[in-house]
Amino acid sequence: MNNSMNAPKILPWIARKAGISDELALKLWRRALSEAEFICGKAEGSSYWGMAVERFLAIVDDEVGETLEYSLTPAPRLSWMWHHQTRMSLLSLMAAQNTYRFWQNTWESIAAQKKAA
């Protein structure tokens, strides 16, 4: 598969899971990049790349959905994987933020007690 336009290395795996060719997967990836740039207003940054992956998985799901009536075994829907990974990442960030706040509040209360003493 061509690595143009920073195609993710997981593209062939997604293509196989969805039952589409690598060439079609690359074409859909390019479309997802265009849509993500339109939505985000820029072609850089983590929000852009996150949107590109999300759009790509949605486009693949739509593509597979169109061909399911000819298939005896339906291909798996892939967008759940992206949404699950995003949720798990957010939970990790929330845990880290809560830990930071706990330690900050603890240090502030210790400093306040020392001033009062």
KAQUIPE-V948551 format. One record per run of one state. SS is the DSSP state (h for helix, s for strand, l for the rest). FROM is the first residue (numbers start at 0). LEN is the number of residues. Records with the same first field share a line. If there is no record, write none. Layout:
SS: FROM-LEN / FROM-LEN
This chain:
l: 0-3 / 6-4 / 18-3 / 40-5 / 70-8 / 116-1
h: 3-3 / 10-8 / 21-19 / 45-25 / 78-38
